[in-house]
Amino acid sequence: MTNNFKNKVDSYLSSEVGRLFIRYKNEAKDIDCTEKELGITIDDALKYVLLTYGGAYIGVDLLPCSEDPNNKNQETILDYTKSIRDYYKEINVCHSIQRGYVISIEGNGDIIFINSANEVIIFYHDTNEEELLAKDFESFIIELI
């Protein structure tokens, strides 16, 4: 993770508008648990955002690793990824999610995930197509903000 990334995220989320998008900060133990249960390593730039700002909105609505005690209906990266992996395996689509993890769900149900190569991918559930959004999480967020 670069200082440029940290500076851009910090600047964006410390602005008057950006502060509205900060959520419950995640705990390192929840990130560790998510990594162990899913057999993945969460990108360092995403870890920084989760630990500092929670499942914030930074151009995309990020899922958290920690459950917010004030929002009982909120699902986490672990919840969504396990559910999506099971369902997509059953219907035989989006094979790369089996080694990746979901970071966001679009309003129409399309998933944004990080694959095993650390690339950010969107899966269009209505056409069963994957599209590369960015070479990594850091460049994905920098382009959005």
C-alpha positions, 0 to 999 in steps of 0.5 A: 500500500502506498502513501498516496493511497492512504493520503487520498483515502484519508483526505476523502473520508475526512472531508465534510461529505466523506465523514458521512460515509464512515462506518463501524471500524473493523477489528483485526481479529475479525479480519484474521477470522475472515481470512482463515475461514475463507482461505484468503489474504485480504489486500493490505489497502483494504485492511487499512480502510477496514481498520481505520474507517470500517466498511465505508463508502469510498466510491463503492460501498465496501462490506465490513469484516466486523459486525456493527452492533448497531446494525443487526442486519448487516452482512460481512465479507465472510457472510456474503463470500460464503453464500455467493461461493456456495450458490455460484458453485451450485449453478456453475458460474463465476468460478474465480470467486471460489478463491476470492472474496466479495468486497461489495454488492451493487444495487442490482445484485452484481458482485465486486470481488477480489480474485486470487491474483488480487485483481478487482472483478465485477460479476454481472449476474444477469449475463454470467460475465466477469469484467476486470475493474482494476489490477488491484484494490488500491488502483480501483479506489484511487480511480473512484475517488 
